[in-house]
Amino acid sequence: MFTLNSDDNRITPVSAKSFSELGFTERKHLQEWLAYRPDALGEELLIIQKEFDGFDDTKERLDLLALDKDGNLVIIENKLDDSGRDVVWQALKYASYCASLTKLQVVEIFQKYLNRYQPGEEAYALLCEFFEAPDIDEIKLNTGNGQRLILVAANFRKEVTSTALWLLGQGITVQCFKVTPYALGEQLLLSIDQIIPTPEAKELMIGISAKEAEEKSTEVVLKNRHTVRGAYWERVLEAFQDSACSLYGNISPGKDHWLSTGSGVRSCPYGLIFGQKELRVELGLSRASTEENKFLFDYLHQHKDSIEQAFGQPLEWLRLDDKKSSRIQFSIPADGFNKERWPKWVAWHVEQMPKLEAAFKKPLQQAAAALKQQGIK
């Protein structure tokens, strides 16, 4: 790592340090850094446990246990200045222990983690949010032999890198990340670089995995849900055709739990939501920039009383400060997949959506005009 001086057109090396000379430890420092920012490893990961020791007949502990966006368990083993020669074997043991964990056990492990480190948070809710799923039943966790290994260290011994490369060739997903601390005056910097597999090799492997996944048949449970949703949306769209609401005149039924249509304002769709446990109507604010969405939300929220009076019910105002988009919604609990209740659910959707559109039509146009006047992008 170098600093760049544009005045004299020269670069100067930044001093590399070791963790030991800086007084950093594996558990207190490196582990905590990655637990707080798992995306430093190049992808979205959800940490579900630290120092996990829930293995039968053994007192061994793995450093960090996470989930990736595909529902695979990720075993993260951290070492400081040297990987040691046994880190791969250690990680493989943990992966074998975790391979038998059921979906329910994974959720329970995550809930114990939350109870200790984030009291008040619910595992089911955070998992649904992470996987962008309407309910926990649609989330696949720890299926098959999809367990992954991530090894983190300042230096890797040859026997470790050689074994990691061999495992990759056998179809076992293993990654090695080299972490290097630097000192720049009083400031400390940390570089995290993936060395195995290289980025080019990783892209090739992802492409192969995607092809294999594409060739696999869709699981029966998802097929059934897609069929159920398609049938429900057909009934909803037929009902809208017989109503005075023209919002869904040119919309086709789909397999997702949502059905969207335009509001007249770019990237601010109205949505019908059909879940196994909930029905919802919503206005989504999903423009290209976070600033635009928060401006629109705040403008509409200033007119909350008049909008809710026009709608006839209190609404849920979800600014979602940690996300790009925002939304305003109205929902009810429902046994969505009970077809005997579908006439009631269809009638509810057809009744609520025109009310939502009428309540937001003018305020949303005014918000869009104010946004344009502000020149926010």
N, C-alpha and C positions, 0 to 999 in steps of 0.2 A: 504494500500500500504506500502511495506517495501523496505528498501535497504538491499542488501546482501553483507556481508563481507566474502570473501572466505578465508582470512587469519586466522580469528578466528572462522570461520564456524558459524556465528551468523547473525540474521536478526534484523533490527532496524526499528521501525515504522516511516513513513514519516508523518509530521504534516499536518493533514487535516485543511482546512480553510473554511471560509464562503465567499461568494462573497461580501457581504456588508463590512466585515472588510478589504477586499483587495481594496475596492473602485470601484468595477466593477458594471456596470449597465446592465439591461436587453437589452435595445435597442442599446446602444453604443458599448457594448462588446459582450455578449453572442450571440446576433443576428448576429453581423458582423462576428464572428468566424465561425458560421454555414453557413452563406451566402458564405463565402470564401471557406470553406471546407465542403460541404454537405456530402461528403463521410465519414466524421467522424461518421455519423449515420448508417454506416454499408452497404451502397449500393450506386450505382451511381444515383445521383439525379441532376436534372437541375433546378436551381433557376430561376424562371421567374418573380418574383416580391417581393419587400419588402414593409412592411407597406401598404398592398393592401387595398384600401377603395372603390373599384369600385362597391359597392352594392347599388341598388336602395333603396331610402327612409330610409337609415340608414347611420350614420357616423362612424360605427364600422370599425376597421382595424384589419386584421390578420397579424401576425408577418412576416412569410415567406410563399410564395406559390411556390411549386415546381412541377416537373413532374418526374415520375419514368420511368423505361425502358419499361413499358407496356402502357405508355400514360395516366396513372391515375394522377389526380391532388392530390397533397399531401399538406395538411394543417399542418404547423409546428407552434405550439404555445410554446413560451419560457417563463419560470418563473425563478426567481433566487433562493433564499434560501428556498422558500416554494411554492408549487404548487397552494395554495389557494383551496377553495372548489368548485369553479365554472368553473375551466379551461375546464373540459370535456364539459359542457353545452356550453361554449363559442366556443370551437372547432366544436361542432356539428352544431351550428348556421352557422358558416362560411362554413362548408361542404354543408349545405343545400343551402346557397346562391350560392356556386360555382357549384352546381349540374346542374344548367340550362345553364352554359356557353357553347357556341358553340365552335367548333374548330377554327373558324375565330376569335372569341372573345379572345380565349386563345392565339392565335398568336399575336393579337393586344396588349394584356396585356404584353406579353414578349417583343414586339418591343418597348413599352414605357419604360420598364425597361432598355433595351439596350441603348435607346436614352439618358437616364439619367446617367447610370453608365458605359456603354461601347460604347461611340459614334462611329459610323462608322460600327458597327456590324449589320448584317441582321438576323432577327429572322428565316426566312425560311431556310437560310443556316445552322445556328447553330442547328436547329431542325433536319434537314436531317443528319447532322453529328452525333448528339447525338443518333438518332434512326437507324443510318446506313442505311438510305433509299435513293433511287436514286432521289426522288422528294417528295414534301409535300403531294401530293395526296395519297400516300401510307401509310401515318402516321395516326393512330387512336389516337385521343385526347379526354379525358374526356367522354368516352362512358359509358352509363348506370349509375349504382350506384357504380362506382369503386373508388369514392373519399376516400382518406385515411387520418388518423389523426396521427400525431406524437406530443407527449407532452414531453417537456424537462424541467427538474427542478432539484434542488439539493435535495429536499425532497418531497415526495408525501404523501398527506393525505390519510387516510384509505378510506374515501368516494370517492376519486378519483380512487384509485386502484380497489376498489370494482366495481365501475361503468365501468371502463375500461374492467375488466374481463367479466362483464355481456355483454357488447357490443360485445366483441369477440365471445361470445357464440351465438350472434344473427347474426353473419356473417359480422359485421362491422370491418374493419381493423383499429385497433388502437394500437399504440406502445408507451411505456413510457421509456424514457431514463433518468437515473440518472447521473447528472454531478457533479463532486466533484473537487474543486481546492486543490492542495497540495503545500506546500512550502518545498523546498529542498535547504537550504542555501539561496542564492540570487535568485535561479531559481524557477519559478513557473511551476507546472505541472497541467494537466487537465485530469481527468479520465471520460470517457463517457461509461456507461454500460446500456445495455438494460435489463430492469427488467420485462417488460410485452410486449409481452409474453416471456417466457424464451426461450433460443435458441432451446431447445428440442421441446417445443410446437410449435415454429415457423416453424421448419422443417416439423412437422406433418401437420400443416395447409397449408404449401406450397405444400406438396404432395397431399392433398385433393383438393386444388384449381387447381393443374395441371391436376388431373384426371377429374374434372368437365369441365375444359377448353377443354380437349381432346375429351370429349363427345359432345361438341357443334359443330355444323356444321360450316364449313369455310364460311366466309362472301362472298356474291355473287361477290362483287367488286374484291376481291382477286382471286376468282376462275376465273373470266374473265381475269384478268391480267396474271394468270398462263397459261391459255389456249392460250392467244395471244403470250406470250413469247415462249411457246413450239412450236407453229406453225412457229414463226420466226426462231428459232434455227434450226428447221428441214430444212428450206430453205437454211440457211447459211451452214449447214453441207453438204447438197447435192451439193452446189456450190463449197465447198472446195474439195469434192471428184473429181470434174471435173477440178480442178486446179493442179498446180505443187506443191502446199504447202501440206505437209503431217502432219502438226502439229495436225490437228483435225481428223485424220483418225480413231481413236479408242474412240472418244468422243460421248456421247449420248446427245440428247437435254434434257434440264431441264426446270424448271419453274421459275428459278431466273433470275434477270436482267443481270447476268454475266455468261460467259462460259470460263472456264480456261483449260489450258493445260501446260504440263511441258516444261521447257526450256533446260533441261539437267543439270541444277544446282539446287540442292535441295532447295525446298521452295522458289523458285523464278519463279513463273508461269507467262506465258503470258495470258492476259485476253481480251476477247471481251465483251464490255458493250453495252447493248441495253436498253435505257431508253425512257420514253415518250417524253423527250425534248432534248436528247443528245445521240450521238453514240461515242464510244471510243474504242481505242486499248491501252493496257498498259502492262508494265512490273512491276509486284509486287515483292517487297522484303519483305518477311514475314517469316524470319527464327525465331528460338526460342528466340533469344536474341536481344534486341534493339541495342546493340553494334555491332553485326554482320551486321544488316541491315544498320546502319548508315555508317559503314566502306565500304560496297559494294556500297552504294549510292555515298559516297564521291569519291571513286575510279572511278566510272563511270562518275561522274560529272567533274572530271579532264580531261576526254576525250570527253567532251560535244560537242565541235566543230566538231570533226571528226565523232562522232556518228550522229549528226544532218545532217552533210553533206551526210553521207551514207543514212540516211533516206529520205532526200530531203525536210524536213520541220523542223521548230523549234518545240521543244517538251516542255511539261510542266514538270518541275523537282520539285517534291513534297517531300522534305525531311521529313516533318511532325515531327518536333522535339518533340512535345508533345505526340507522339504515338510510339508504338513499331515498326510498319512497315513503309516503304517508298514506293513510286512508281514513275514511269516516264510514261507519257501518252501523247496521241494525240487525240483530240476530235473535233467534229463539232456539232453545234446545228441541231436538226432534229425533225420532227414530227413523232416520232417513231411508234406510233400506227396507223398511216394512212397507211393501207395495200396497197393502190394504189402506195405508194412511196417505198414499200419494195424492188422491183428489184434494185432500186438505192442504198438503204441502204445495201443490201446484197453485191452488187458489191463493195461498199466502204469498207466493212469489209474484203472481200476477197482480195482486193488490198492492204490495209494498213498493215494487219498482216504479210505477208511475208516480207514487207519492214522493219517492226519493228524487226522481227527476224534476218534478215540479218545485220541490223545495230548494234544489240546488241550481236550477237552470240559470236564473238571473244572477245570483251571487257568484257562480262560477265564471260566467262571462265577464262580470265586473272584476273579479280577481285576475283573470287572464289579461284584461286591459290594463290593470294596474301593474302587472308584471312586465308587460311590454313597455309601459311608460318608464318603469324603473330601469329597464335595459339589463335585467339580470340574466346571466347565462351560466 
